[in-house]
Amino acid sequence: MKAGDKIQIDFAGKKKDALVHEVHANTVYLKVDFEKDKGKIVKRKLNQISGKKK
């Protein structure tokens, strides 16, 4: 996984498309478009992300 990859994540029981913004040792920052907040940066632990590319 590297910056710029498009993946799908689970968010509130639904699948959301996300763009990998930054990758650190144990943390990943994702850019996700929500209905009322486009381009929001969401922080997740690396082990929580399945890493399924879109």
For each residue, the residues with C-beta under 8 A, 3 or more apart:
1: 5 7 20 23 28 49 51
2: 5 20 23
3: 20 21 22 23
4: 19 20
5: 1 2 19 20 53
6: 17 18 19 20 53 54
7: 1 17 18 20 30 49 50 51 52 53 54
8: 15 16 17 18 52 54
9: 15 16 18 30 32 44 49 50
10: 13 14 15 16 50
11: 14 15 16 32 42
12:
13: 10
14: 10 11
15: 8 9 10 11
16: 8 9 10 11 32
17: 6 7 8 32 33 54
18: 6 7 8 9 30 31 32 42
19: 4 5 6 30 31 32
20: 1 2 3 4 5 6 7 23 28 29 30 31
21: 3 29 30 31 41
22: 3 28 29
23: 1 2 3 20 27 28 29 46
24: 27 28 29
25: 46
26: 45 46 47
27: 23 24 43 44 45 46
28: 1 20 22 23 24 43 44 45 46 49
29: 20 21 22 23 24 41 42 43
30: 7 9 18 19 20 21 41 42 43 44
31: 18 19 20 21 39 40 41 42
32: 9 11 16 17 18 19 40 41 42
33: 17 37 38 39 40
34: 37 38 40
35:
36:
37: 33 34 40
38: 33 34
39: 31 33
40: 31 32 33 34 37
41: 21 29 30 31 32
42: 11 18 29 30 31 32
43: 27 28 29 30
44: 9 27 28 30 48 49
45: 26 27 28 48 49
46: 23 25 26 27 28 49
47: 26
48: 44 45
49: 1 7 9 28 44 45 46
50: 7 9 10
51: 1 7
52: 7 8
53: 5 6 7
54: 6 7 8 17
